[in-house]
Amino acid sequence: MSRKLLKSTAVTGGMTLLSRITGLVRDILFAGLIGAGTGVAADAFYVAFRIPNFLRRIFGEGAFSQSFVPVFAEYKAKYTAEETRAFVDHMAGVLGMILFVITLAGVVVAPLLVMALAPGFLDEPDKYGLTVQMLRITFPYIFFISLVAMAAGILNTYGRFGAAAFTPVLLNLSLIGAAVWLAPRLDEPVLALAWGVFIAGVVQLLFQIPFLRGIKMLPRPRLRLRERHQGVSRVFKLMLPAIFGVSVAQINMLVNTLLASFLVTGSVSWLYYSDRLMEFPLGVFGIALATVILPSLARRHARKSHEDFSHLLDWGLRWVFLIAVPASVALVILSGPLLTTFFYFGKFTAHDVRMSSDALMAFSFGLLGFILIKVLAPGFYARQDTKTPMRIGAMSMGVNIVLSLLLVMPLKHVGLALAISLAAFVNAGVLYFMLRRLNVYRPAPGWTSFLTRVILASVVMGIVLVWGVGDIDSWLQAPALERATRLSIWVIAGAAVYLLTVTAFGVRLAQLLLRKGEGAKFDD
């Protein structure tokens, strides 16, 4: 069971790593082109990009995918190929129509969206006008990328993870091309980035076509308003509550963007750059694992393999702690060096580095919670239960809002990042409690000793990094090449120390490569 899943996770993670690397190059170019705390371009673009990106994670990678994949997996397991293709065709037609209407409405009411989601911009007409202009260019991205998410759900259910995982690379390449080639040719260079988002959506959708043809699942959209397809209705019935359950982190980030718009110029951008670095391990491992585990859980639920379902969740959770705990510790310690190495040039100042570093440390605290949600939530979605995560997500969102209002005044943008992290742990904790209460997940033996060894190894790694990395001033004063060399050395050293220590403490990775039906064998 787990060897195949780990291989699929590695493939997906590898493609996601490539996406994160190209995304890092993209953000480096952005930092040099539009900066963070100087001028209005950076805050305007990141709000204009965040709104369709937020909707993408709801309608695309978020609620829609989590609702579509279990139903599609059931059709693939229980129905004929012709019935499965008919479901896909109807789904594409209905989804396409809904997305077209949403996109058209978004373009028309863009001024109201910016007013609602970044009201602090109203006091700065130039920033507000530029944001509205870019939002009208970027908003159609939601149409294309949501159809891409449907294609990815089909491919993932067929075990074809690589093509779907590679797709985000195309967004980064489009934005890099826009920054390098188009920006110098425009009077307002930041508009090139908005056009890069639009072009990326088209390219990403076209990229899926040959892979869908290869499995004979290229949709032929059908739209018959007088006919209600049972499978399509089930997807949307599951999707409505899942909008909240699966997209809580994005809703929280959107709420915090609203609050950050009232803070000093640069606050939105500081949160963006720190969030991007926090999402590096989250995307490479957390999202990759969630992408692979959902269809696998859905298949086990369809076959009523309850024991295998629980073992698969246990397997995923052990990998989460094994990787997320040291990654969180390392991000806190290396926050300053990372931001200095990648972004400290051009319009990105030393003040921007310090402000973003503080936010990154707050985000890093919640990394474990963010990744736990990615594994625990599919435990409900695979069983076609979207209402429970919705209720938990709504509670978590309330926690985030309350904490954000309490922390934003004393801690400014750092308080907003810390509120999201704390809310993530609340979300993950309640998801875990409910899975246990419903007897869906039964932990395999050995968790106490496993967690103790992981935590101790992370502490040893942290001590080594604190000793070797030094203070932020030494990084700000060093030349770019020296910064890159030092960062590479300490990242490698930290990873090596952790792996050697956790192995010396008795954790064997081979114990997480399970045969079907087995649990991890760790002694308490």
HELIX and SHEET records of a PDB file:
HELIX    1   1 SER A    2  ILE A   34  1                                  33    
HELIX    2   2 ALA A   41  LEU A   55  1                                  15    
HELIX    3   3 ARG A   56  GLY A   60  3                                   5    
HELIX    4   4 ALA A   63  LYS A   78  1                                  16    
HELIX    5   5 ALA A   81  VAL A  108  1                                  28    
HELIX    6   6 ALA A  110  LEU A  117  1                                   8    
HELIX    7   7 PRO A  119  ASP A  123  5                                   5    
HELIX    8   8 PRO A  125  THR A  138  1                                  14    
HELIX    9   9 TYR A  141  THR A  157  1                                  17    
HELIX   10  10 PHE A  161  GLY A  177  1                                  17    
HELIX   11  11 ALA A  178  LEU A  182  3                                   5    
HELIX   12  12 ALA A  183  ARG A  185  5                                   3    
HELIX   13  13 VAL A  190  GLY A  214  1                                  25    
HELIX   14  14 GLN A  230  VAL A  246  1                                  17    
HELIX   15  15 VAL A  248  ALA A  260  1                                  13    
HELIX   16  16 SER A  267  PRO A  281  1                                  15    
HELIX   17  17 LEU A  282  ILE A  287  3                                   6    
HELIX   18  18 ALA A  288  ALA A  302  1                                  15    
HELIX   19  19 HIS A  306  PHE A  343  1                                  38    
HELIX   20  20 ALA A  350  PHE A  365  1                                  16    
HELIX   21  21 LEU A  367  LEU A  376  1                                  10    
HELIX   22  22 PRO A  378  TYR A  381  1                                   4    
HELIX   23  23 LYS A  387  LEU A  411  1                                  25    
HELIX   24  24 HIS A  413  ARG A  437  1                                  25    
HELIX   25  25 TRP A  447  VAL A  469  1                                  23    
HELIX   26  26 ILE A  472  GLN A  477  1                                   6    
HELIX   27  27 ALA A  480  ALA A  504  1                                  25    
HELIX   28  28 LEU A  509  LEU A  512  5                                   4    
END                                                                             
